[in-house]
Amino acid sequence: KLQEKIKAQVKVTLSEYRRSTEELKARHILLKPELTPAERATGKDGKAEKAGKSKTEREKRADAAAKKKADDLLARLKDVESFEALAKQYSEDYSNASQGGDLGWFPRGRMVKEFDDTAFRLKKGERSGVVKTEFGYHIIQLDDKRLNLPPDYNDVTYRCEKKGCDNEWTTKDTPEECPKCKSKKLKVVKRRREELL
C-alpha cells in the first residue's frame, strides 16, 4: 500500500524520461596534482620536513603546476593541435590515455558531478575549459550524443473496434486501417513509452 501511495505521487514526464536515457561519447585529458616521492619525503630545500603546514604548501604547488599544465594544453588545443595526440602524450588517466582519452559511451551520473555537469552541457564537437574534480584537472571533448531508448520505445498497440474482429497489433507506424479486416475503426490500447514511464 505504501509503494502504491508513493507511485501515485511520482510523476515523470516524457522529456524527463528521455533526458535520463541521454548518453555521451567523450574524450578527456587528465592532469593529476601529485607530489613526487621525493617531494613527499622532503621539503623545498631537500631536507626532511615534519607533516603539517609545509606539506599543505607542497600540495598547493603541485596543484598549481597541474592547473598550469592543463591551461597550457588547452591553449595548444585552441591552436588546432590534435586532442587525441595530446591525450596520448599527456593524459594521466592511464586507463584510456593510449586510446586518445576515449571514455566511450556513458550515461548521466556515471562520472563525478563536476565532470558530468560540464560534459552534458557541451554540444557535439565542443571542448570544455579546464574542469577541476577530486581526481585533478580535466579537459573534455564531446564526440557524440544519443538517446539510449529501448528499441520498442515508439511502439503502440492498436485494437480494431469492428464487431467480430477484435484484432490487436503493435506497430511504430500510425495505421489507417486494420490489417485483418480493413476497418478504419481503431483504438489505441497502450503506448510503450507511457508504460516505460
C-alpha positions in Angstrom: 0.0 0.0 0.0 2.8 2.4 0.8 4.5 1.6 -2.5 1.3 2.3 -4.4 0.8 5.6 -2.5 4.4 6.8 -3.4 4.0 5.7 -7.0 0.7 7.7 -7.2 2.6 10.9 -6.1 5.5 10.5 -8.5 5.0 12.0 -12.0 7.7 11.6 -14.7 7.3 13.4 -18.0 8.4 12.1 -21.3 11.1 14.8 -21.6 12.5 13.7 -18.1 12.5 10.1 -19.2 14.3 10.9 -22.5 16.8 13.1 -20.6 17.5 10.1 -18.3 18.4 8.0 -21.3 20.9 10.5 -22.7 24.4 9.2 -23.2 27.6 10.9 -24.3 30.7 9.7 -26.2 33.6 11.8 -25.0 37.4 12.1 -24.6 39.4 13.7 -21.8 42.8 14.7 -20.7 43.5 14.3 -17.0 46.4 16.0 -15.2 46.8 15.0 -11.5 48.3 17.3 -8.9 50.6 14.7 -7.4 53.7 15.1 -5.4 56.8 13.1 -6.4 58.1 10.6 -3.9 61.0 13.0 -3.2 58.6 15.9 -2.6 56.5 13.7 -0.2 59.6 12.9 1.8 61.4 16.2 1.8 60.9 19.9 1.8 61.8 22.5 -0.9 65.4 22.7 0.4 65.8 18.9 0.1 65.7 18.3 3.9 63.1 16.2 5.6 60.1 18.2 7.0 57.5 17.4 9.6 53.9 16.9 8.3 51.8 20.0 8.7 51.7 23.4 7.0 54.8 22.6 4.8 53.0 19.6 3.3 50.0 21.7 2.5 52.3 24.2 0.7 53.8 21.5 -1.3 50.3 20.2 -2.2 49.3 23.7 -3.3 52.4 23.9 -5.5 51.6 20.5 -7.1 48.0 21.6 -7.7 49.1 24.9 -9.3 51.6 23.0 -11.5 48.9 20.6 -12.7 46.5 23.5 -13.4 49.2 25.4 -15.4 49.9 22.3 -17.4 46.2 21.9 -18.1 45.9 25.6 -19.1 48.9 25.2 -21.5 47.4 22.1 -23.1 44.1 23.9 -23.6 45.9 26.8 -25.3 47.6 24.2 -27.6 44.2 22.7 -28.4 42.9 26.1 -29.4 45.9 26.3 -31.9 44.2 23.3 -33.6 46.5 20.6 -32.2 45.0 17.1 -32.1 43.1 16.3 -28.9 43.8 12.6 -29.4 47.5 13.1 -29.8 47.8 15.3 -26.8 45.7 12.9 -24.7 48.0 10.0 -25.7 51.1 12.1 -24.7 50.0 13.9 -21.6 46.9 12.4 -20.0 47.5 10.8 -16.6 44.3 8.7 -16.8 46.2 5.6 -17.9 43.0 3.5 -18.4 42.3 5.4 -21.6 45.3 7.6 -22.5 46.5 5.2 -25.1 43.1 5.4 -26.9 43.5 9.2 -27.1 41.5 9.8 -23.9 38.4 8.0 -25.3 35.9 7.3 -22.5 33.3 5.5 -24.7 29.6 6.0 -24.1 28.4 6.8 -20.6 25.1 7.9 -19.1 24.3 10.7 -16.6 25.6 10.1 -13.2 28.5 7.7 -14.1 31.2 10.4 -13.8 31.9 12.7 -10.8 29.4 15.7 -10.6 31.7 18.5 -11.9 32.8 16.3 -14.9 29.2 15.2 -15.6 27.7 18.7 -15.4 30.3 20.1 -17.8 30.2 17.2 -20.3 26.4 17.2 -20.5 26.3 21.0 -21.2 28.7 20.6 -24.2 27.5 20.5 -27.8 28.7 17.8 -30.2 32.3 18.6 -31.3 32.8 21.2 -28.5 35.6 21.2 -25.9 35.4 22.3 -22.2 37.7 24.6 -20.4 39.8 23.2 -17.6 37.5 21.3 -15.1 38.6 20.6 -11.6 37.4 17.4 -9.9 38.7 15.3 -7.0 40.9 13.4 -9.5 42.6 16.5 -10.9 42.2 18.8 -13.9 40.3 17.6 -17.0 39.8 18.9 -20.5 36.8 17.3 -22.1 35.9 16.9 -25.7 32.4 15.8 -26.7 32.4 13.5 -29.7 28.7 12.5 -29.8 25.3 12.4 -28.0 22.5 9.9 -28.2 19.3 8.8 -26.5 19.7 5.2 -25.5 16.0 4.5 -25.8 14.7 0.9 -25.9 14.0 -0.4 -29.5 10.3 -0.5 -28.7 10.1 3.0 -27.3 7.7 4.2 -30.0 5.6 1.0 -30.3 1.8 1.5 -30.0 -0.7 -1.4 -29.6 -3.9 -0.9 -31.6 -7.2 -2.8 -31.4 -9.8 -3.0 -34.2 -13.2 -2.0 -33.0 -15.2 -3.6 -35.8 -17.7 -6.1 -34.3 -16.4 -9.6 -34.7 -12.8 -8.7 -35.5 -11.1 -7.5 -32.2 -7.7 -7.8 -33.9 -4.8 -6.4 -31.8 -1.4 -5.5 -33.2 1.7 -3.4 -32.3 3.5 -1.1 -34.7 5.6 2.1 -34.7 3.6 3.5 -37.7 0.2 5.1 -37.4 -2.2 2.7 -39.2 -5.1 3.9 -41.4 -6.9 0.6 -41.2 -7.0 -2.8 -39.5 -4.6 -5.2 -41.4 -7.0 -8.1 -40.9 -10.5 -6.7 -41.9 -9.5 -3.2 -43.3 -11.8 -1.4 -40.9 -10.9 2.2 -40.1 -12.4 2.0 -36.5 -9.2 1.6 -34.5 -8.4 2.3 -30.8 -5.1 2.8 -29.0 -4.8 0.1 -26.3 -1.3 1.1 -25.0 1.8 3.1 -25.8 5.1 1.6 -24.9 6.7 5.0 -23.9 3.9 5.5 -21.3 4.5 2.0 -20.0 8.1 2.9 -19.5 7.2 6.0 -17.5 
